[in-house]
Amino acid sequence: MTSSSAPANHPVSAISIDRPIRSASEDRFGRQGFALAMAKHIASLPLGDSHVVSLNGTWGTGKTSLVELLVAELRTLKPDSIVLWYNPWMFTGVGSLLRQFFSELGAQLREKHVEVLTQTAAALNAYELRLSQGVAIAPPEGLEALMRDQWRRLLGPGHDAKGHGSIFTLRREIESLLSKSARQVLIVVDDIDRLPAAEIREVIRLVRLVADFPNTAYLLCYDKPIVEAALTETSSNGREYLKKIVQFSFDVPLLRHSDLHRFMLERLTEATANLQTGPFDQELWAPAFTRVIGPLVTTVRDAKRFVNAAKSAIGEIGEEVALVDLLCLEGARLFLPEFWVQLPAYREHITGVGQRDKSKVAVLDPLLEAAGERKDVALELMRNLFPGSRRWIDNHFYDVSSLKEWRRERKVAHEEVFNYYFQRTLPEDVLPAVAVKRVVSDLGDRELILQHIAKLSPPQLEALFSRLEDYEEVIPEDSVEIALPVLLNEANRMREGRQGFYDFGADLAAGRIALRFLRVIKEEAKREEVLRRIVPALSQHSRRLDLVETAGTKERVGHSLVATAVAEELELEIAADVAAASAHDLSKERNLFLLVGWLYREHPDFFPPAAQHLREVGPLVRLLGSALSEAISGALSTGSVRTQEHLPWEYLKTLVGDDLDAMVGGLDLESLR
């Protein structure tokens, strides 16, 4: 099973959960031998008597599939045998079970097109009419005419029900016809355990009522404890009551876990072969399967349900969630629903990292208790999928660097991925994982990067920068020189300023990306060479300055990625370029205020030419706009916070001139916002 990039443009079809196999060629669990043994036993039952055999097994263990194999073998061993099916689950109400039993058997006998069987069918239907009306000896007025009509309908013109007046007469005729046929009739009664308790009792009573017809054998398929419990409600001992009816029992053979798991994995591989999936962690898959999914899937029906759920979830979620995480959570949703539904309430405790509060050491206990008897499986799921939860489980901690890995690998241990799994939608400003993946995979190709980024809105571009931080460890060193100029030039499309107290602006995201890309280059000498080539490729002087200061050694600004002399040399080149820039160029600068402020402080010799341009309308408007900020006052703890726009007017007068008041008199200051 691997992560696939094939487009998910085809329908996700489901496996039929309850469709049994029909032939030995479909037998995936080696049960044909057991079916043959059952068929030989039934074929050996002496004619003339009636026999009741049971096949016991819990829901989903493949009882109906075994019966299909048995019937195929019986037809080989005893070609003249007749197999009739009756599924009481298809009918509702105690009263209808009796009527439908004889009607269904009669209909199937007529389909054989053998005269004696057709006559038996008619007698069965007449018998059903008597039983359903509670007739013992004398039929009530009008019923005899109804039976004659039924008889004519069953056998056609020229036949009559005359002579079939009493229930005992009808019964003798059925016995005579079945004896005359000299063929074994196997009546399969399936899905008894799906019925309500009252209807289970009615079906067992029905079998007891008709179990002495000659040449018949009844194969009752059920989950034995369920049937015994239903019978115990009206009998002192349901097990003993059942023993009086069933003469021989078969139990569905236990499946080897290895066979069941192989079956499920094969189906799961087929299900994910052409679907887009999140990353597949082979190392995590082994413990997740053996400790979480495997213990939850105990029957063939469980396996089919799980595969169907996985296919549907993958079709919805695609590449946004790691595949192993998705599969484990879908297993919990199906088989540990009380546990699964509570996971969102514990999000802050199971996603993220941090120290644990000793007063809350048992915070996860209610969540784990919700798994009931499968608490051990829930605990393994937490350990494998939510490493952050281990601070509560076994005092194991993870640092902040793990968050980057979890988001990069799309693990639900990261809050963003967790939210997406449960909400199935991305916030407007969150970029799909597949888009990030495409950019990362094409970092070495300038044209492809541009194609990917050009499609993004400014908020999506900012989200991309945030997500790219997670990939620092996997960025190819040779791609830095190609990708970083493209990213920083496109960053000029992002929003300016701040949005609220806790927002530090989009430019910070650009600066963080620059830092992480430069750190990918491990040798300082090579890093300096690359930086020298990147700086001239940037379209804005303020962006160039920010990059050089980030790489340099200035206190509280630089990260010492290049030597001080290299940074100073590059800054000097930037200062000269700013001094030589035209008024038009300066009016396009994203952060002109910081740029000319730096020039004024650090390189005053280059400042006068730029200062002259600041007195022109275009650069002046840009200068004021980039200098505009918000002053926040009030107490955050009380929620009484006020914001007020602010311009450092005196400092601006230092940069532009004392006549700044007169210069801005005719400007539209609203345009600065």
N, C-alpha and C positions, 0 to 999 in steps of 0.2 A: 504494500500500500504506500503510495507516494503522493506528495503534493502535486496536483496537476494544474497546468495553465490552460487546458483546453476550455473553450467557451462553453458555458452552461446554457446552451440555447435549445435544449431538447427537454421534453417532459420527463419528470421523475416518476417512473411507474413503481407501483408497490407490489410486494410479494403477497399472494393470497395466504392469509394466516391459517385459515381453516381448511384449505383445499388439501385433501389427502392424496397420497400417491396412488396410482392406479395399476402399476405393474412392477415386476421385479427390477426392471431396468432403472427405475427411479429410487430404488432402495439404497440409501446412503449410509445406513447404520447396520447392515448385515442381519436384518431381521427375517429374511426370507425363510431361513431354516426353522425359526420359531413358528412362523406362519404355517409352514408345511406340517410341523408336528401337531398344531391345532387342527389343521384340515384332516389329517389322518385319524385323529381322535374322533372327530365328528363323523367322518365317513364310516368309521367302524361301529357307530351306534346302531343297535339292532332295529330293524323296521318293525312296525306293529305297535311300538311304544312311543311315548313322548319324552323328550329330554330337555333339561334346562342347564345351559352352560353359561358361565360368566367370564368376562374379560375385565380385569380390574386394573385401573391406572388413574393417576391424577390428571387433571386438565392439562392438555398440551403435550402429553407423552406419546401421542401417535396411535391411539386406540383404533381410530377409524382407518388409518393407513394399514395397520395390521390386519384389520378385517378385510380390506380390499385384497391384500396379498393372500389371505386365507381363502377367500372366495375363488381367486384365480387358481389356487392349488386344488381346491375341492372340485372345480369343474374338470380338472385333468384327472383326478383320482376317481371321480364319480360323475361322468358327463350327464347323466339323466337327473341329477339332483336339481332341485329348484330353490333359488335364493330369493327371498322377499325381504324388503327393507321397510322398517317402520321407525320414524324419528319423531317421538312425541313432542320434542321441543318446537316443532313446526306448528303445533296446534295449541290453542290456549283454552283453559277451563277444564275442570274435571269431567264435565259431561261430554265434551267433544272428544276426549281421548278415547272413550269406548266406541263412539260412532266411527271415528276416523280410523281406528285400528282395523275394524272389519272392512270398511270401505276401501282403505288403502290396499289391504291384502287382496281383496276381491278384484280391484282394478288391475293389480299386477298379475294375478292369475289369468285374467281374461286376455292379457297381452301375450300369453303363451300360445294361444290359438289351439288348444287341445280340448276336445269336447268335455272330458271328465273334469278338467280343471275349470272350464267355463261354468259347468254345473256346480262345482264346488264354490266358485266365486259367488254365484247367485244364492246359494244356501248360506254363505257367510254374511251376505248383505241382509238377507231376511232374518238371520240370527241376530245381527246387529240391531235391527229394528225392534225385535222383541226385547233384547237386553236393555236397550236405551230407554224403553218405556216402562221398564220394571215389570214385564209380564212374566207370570209364573206358569199358569196353566191355561186359563181362558183369556183370550185377547179382548180388550175393550172394544166397544162399538166403533166401527170405522177403520180400525187398524188393519183388519183382514183385507179390506178393499185397497188400502194403501200398500200392503205387502204384495197384492196381486199386480198393482201398477208397477211396483218396483221390480218384480219378477219379470214382467213383460219387457221393461226397459233394459234389464240386464241381458235377457236371453233372446229377445226379439219376439215377433209375432208367432203365435202357435204354442207358446209356453205359458204356464200358469203356476201360481203358487199354491193352488189348491192341494190340500193334504199336508201343508206345512203350517198347520194351525198352532200347535203348542211349541214351546221352546225346547221341550225334550224331543219332540219329533224332528225338529230342525237339527238338533245336535246329532241325533242318530244318523240323519241323512249325511251330514258333513263327515262323520266318522266313516260311514260306508263309502262315500266318494273318495276320501283320502286313502282308505285301504285299497280300494279298487285301482287307484292310480299306481300303487306299488312303487312310488318314487319318494325319496326323502325330500322333505320341505324344510329348509333352514330359514328361520325368521330372525333377522337381525334387528334388535331394538337398541338404538344408539342414543347417546347424549342424555341418558336418564338423569345423570347428576346435574344437568343444567336446569332442571325443573324446580319449581317451588316444592316445599316439603309435602304439601297436600297432593300434588300431582304425582310426585314420586310414589307415594303410597298407592295412588290409584293405578299406576302402571304395574306395580308389583302385584296388586290384587287382580288386575286384568290377566296377567300372565298365569297366576295361580288358577284363575277361572278356566282358562283355555289350554292349560299345559298338558292335558291328557288326551288331546287329539292324536290319533295314530299317525305314525310316519313323520312326525314333526320334531324339530329341534329348535330351541330358542337360544339365541346367543345374546345375552344382556351385557351391554357395555356401560360401565360406570366407574365413578370414584367410590370405592367401597365405604370409607368412613362417612361420606356424605349421605349415602343411601341408608346405612345403618342408623345414623342419627335421625333421619326423617322417620324411619319406622319406629324408632324408640319413643317418639312423641305420642304414639297411640298404642304402643306395645311395651311390655315390661322390658323386653330385650330384643332390640332390632337385629342384632347379629344372629341370635337363635332363630328368629322368625325367617330371616333370609336363608338360613341353612335348610329349612324345611322345603324351600322352593328350588334352590340351586343345587344341582347334583354334582357338578364338577366346576372348578374355578381355574382360570389361567391368570397370571399376573404379568403385566407388561414388563419385559426385561428392562433393567436399569441401563441407561445409556452410559457408555464410557465418556468421561468428561473430554477426553482427547478427541473422540469422534464428534461430539456436539460442538466443541470449539472449532474444529476444522471445518465443519459444515457452516458455522456462522461466519468464520473468517473468509471462506470462499465466497459466500453471498455478499459479505461486506466489501470485499475487493471488487466484485462485479458492480456493486452499487456506486462505488466512488471512482471507478475507472475513467469515466468521462465527465466528471464533475470538477468544478473549481473548488479546491479545499485550501484551508490554511496550512501552515508548515506542519510537517509530520516528524515528530521527534521519536526516532527509532529507539533511543535509549530509554525514554520514558514509557514507550508503548508496552514493553514486556512487563514491568511491574504493574502498570495501570490495568492491563488485561487480566493478569493472573490474580490480582488482589481486589479489583473493583468490578470490572465487567463480567469476568468469568464466574465469580460466585453469585452474581445476580441472575445470570441466565442458566436455568436448570432444565428447561424443556425445549423441544423443537418449536413449540408455539412462542416461547419466550424469545428464541433466536430470531424467528421471523418478525415478531413485533419490534425487536431491537433494530434489525436491519431496516425495516420500514421507517422507523422514527429517525434513524441516522440519515437515510436518504432525503427525507423531507427537510430535516434541519440543515443539512449541507446545501440543499437547493435554496433555502432561504438565506443562509448566512454566508455561503461562499468562502472567500478567502480571509474573512475578517477575524476568525477565531481559529486557533491551533486545532488541528484535527483530533489529536488525542484528548484534549480538553473537552471538545464538543462531544465526542463519543462517550466519555465518562459522565458528563452532565446529562446527556440524553438517557443513559442507563439509569441514572438516579431519578430522572423525571418519570420514567416508566415504572420502576420497581421500588423506589424509595420516595414516593410522591410527597409524603408528609415532611420529609427531610428537605427535599428539593425546593418546595414552595417557600421555605423559611430562609433560604440562602440570602436573598436580597436584604432581609432585615439585619443580617450580620455582615454586610459588605465592608464596613469600616474595620471590622476585626479580622477579616480573612484576606483582604486585599491590602497592598501596601506593605510598608516595613515600619519598624520602630521598636521601642522598648515596651514591655508589658507593664501595666499597672498591677501591682501585687494584689490590690483590692479587688481586681476583676479577673483573677487567674482562672476562675471557673466559668467565664463568660460564655464559652461555647458548649457547656454541658447541656442546656436545653435543646440546642440544635442537634447534637449527636443523639440525645435520647429520643428525638423524633423519628430516628431510623429504627427504633424498636429492637427486634432481635438481630437486625443487620447493622448494629452500631459499629461493629468491627469494620465493615465495608465502608461505612460513612467516614470513619476515622482514616482509613487508607486513602479515600478520595481527597480528604482535606490535606493530608501530607503530600500527596502527589500533585494536586492541582493548585493548592493554595499554600505555598511555602511560608507566606507571611503569617498564616494561622499557627504555625509551630511555636511562635512565641508564647502562645497560650497552652499549647498541647504538651510540648516537651522542652520549653525554655530555649529554643533554638532561634537565632536571630539572623536577619539579612540586612545589609546596608542599602543605602540609596542607589548605589550603582546597579543593584539587581532590578530596579524598576525599569531602567533602560532596556535591559535584556528581555524582561517579560513583555514589554510593549512591542519591542522589535520582533519577538517570536510569537506575538499575538496570543499570549497566555492570559487566561481569565484571572490570574493572580494580579494583573494590572487593572485598576478600577475602570479605565476606559473600555477595555476589552470585555470585562465582566458586565458592564452596563449594556454593551452592544448585544451580548448573548441574550440577556433577559428582555431588552427593549426591542431588539431586532431592527432598530433604525439608528442612523448616525446623526448627531447634531449637525446643523447646517455648516458650522465652521470646522468640522472634523473631516479630514481627508481619508477616503477609503484606503485600506492597507494595500490594495492592489496598485493604486496610483503611486504610493510611496515606493513600493517594490519595483515598479517600472523605472522610476527615476534612479534608484540605487543601482539597478542592473545596468543602466546606460550612462553612468557617471563618466565613463571614458570617451563618450561621443558627444561633442558639443552640439551638433545639429539635433540629435535625438533629445538631449536635455531641453533644448529650447522648445522643441515640439511638445514635450510633456508639460513644461511650465507655462507655455503660452495659453494653455486651455484653462489655467487655474485663475479663480477670482482672487483679489487681494487677501480676503480672509483665509482662503484655501492655501495660498502661498505661505502665509504666516504659519498655518498648521503644518505645512510640509517642512518648514524650517525646524519647527518643534520636534517633528517625528524623526528628522534626519539626525538629530543629536543621539538617538538610540543606536545609530549604525556606525559610530566612530570606530569601533573595533574591527569592522569588516570593510571599511572604505579602502579600495586599492590605493596604494601610495602614488602610483603613476597618474591617477585620475584627478589629483588635487589641482594641479596646474590647469587642467582643462575645465573642471567643474566649478571651482570656486569663483572665477571671474563671472561666469554665467549667472550663478546664484546671486552674487552681490549686486550685479547690475539689475537683475530682475527684482531685487529687494526694494528698489526705488519705487515700485508700484504699491508697496504696502502702505498702510495708514501711517499718518504722522501723529505725534502727540500721544497722550495717555487716555485710557478709558477707566476712570475710577482710581481709588486710592491704592489698590493692590496691583495695578497694571503699570508695568515699566516701559511700555511702548514696543512697537514692532522692531525698532532699530536694535534693541537688545537681542532679539532673536537672531538678527543678521550677524551681530558681533559674536554671539555664542557659536554660530555655525563656522565663522571664520576661524575661531580659536580651535575648534575640534578638527577641522580639516587640516590646519597647519600642524597640529600635534600628531597627525597620522605619519608625517615625515619624521623619522626618528633621528637622522643625522643632521646636526645643526648646519653644517656647510651646505648640504643639499637644500635644506629648508630656506637658507638665505638666498640661494640661487633662484629657487622657485618664487620666493617673495619678490625679488627684483623684477621678475618677468610678469607677475600678476598685477603689481601696483599700476603700471602704465596701461593695463588692459581695462581698468575700471573707469567708468564714464563720468564719475563725479569725484571732485577733489575731496569733499567731506568723507566719502566712503573710503577713499585711499588713505586719508589721515587716520580714520578709525582703525583700519586694518594694520597700519604700521604701528600705531600706539598699542594695539592689542598684542602684537608680536614683540614689542620692545621691552625696555626695562624700567620705564617710569613707574614710580611708586603709586600704588593703588589703581594703576591702569594697565601696565604691561604684565606679560606672563613669561618674560625672559626666554622667548623662543629663538631670538636672534641676538647677536652681539649689539651692544650699545652703539658702537661706531656705525654699524649697518643701518640701524634705525635712524640715527641722526642724519646720516647721508641721504636716506630716502625722504626724511622730513624736509630737508633743505631743498630737495628737488620739488617737492610738493609746494613749498613756499614760493619758489620761483615761478612755478606754473600758475599759482593763484594770482601773483602779481601781474603776470602777463595775460591773464584771462580777460575776455571782453565783458562788457556790461551784460550782454545777452547770456553768456555762459554763467555768470554769477547769478543771474535771475532764475536759473534752472537748478541751482544747488539745493539739495534736500535740506541741509542743515547749515545754511549760510551764517547764521548767528554764531554757532560754535566754531566754524571755520575761520571767520575773520577775527573772532576773539582770540583764538589760538595764534593767528598771524600777528595780531597786535602785541600779545604778550611774549611769544617765543621768538619771533623774527620781525622786529619792528622796522628793520631796514626795507623789508618787502611790503610793508603795510601801506605807504602813501598811494601807490598806484591803485590798489584795491579800494582804498578809502574814497578816492575820487569817483569811482563807479557807484559807490553806495549812495551817492547823492542823486543818482538817476532813479526814475520812477520804478522801473522793473526790479533792480536789485534792492531798492529801499523797501518795496512792498514785501519781497521775499525775506529780507532781513527781519522786518517786524513780525511777519508771520511765523518764522522759525524761532523767534524770541518769545512768542506768546506762550504762557504757561498757566496752570491753575494753582492757586494757593488754597490749601485746605486748612480749615480751622474748626475747632470744636472738639468734643470728647467722643472718641470712637466707642468707648464702653457704654455710653448712653444712647448712641445712635444719633446724637445731635451734631451733625457734620455739615459745614457750609463750604462751598467752593466758590472761589472768586478768581476771575481772570486777571493775570498780572503781566506787566511789561517792565523790565528793568530799565526804566526811562533814563536815569542818570548815566548808566553805563552805555546805553545806546547813544546818548549825546556825546560821550567820549569817543565813540567809534565814528559817528557821522558828523558831528559838529554841534555847537551850541544853538544853532538856528533850527534844530530838528522840529521844534514846536511849529514854526512857521512852515516848514517843508511839508508836514503831514496835514496841514490845515485843509488842503483840497483833496486828500486821499479818502477813499471809501474803506474805512477801518473794518467794516463788517466782513469785507472780503478776506481779512486775515484769518478768520476762524476756519 
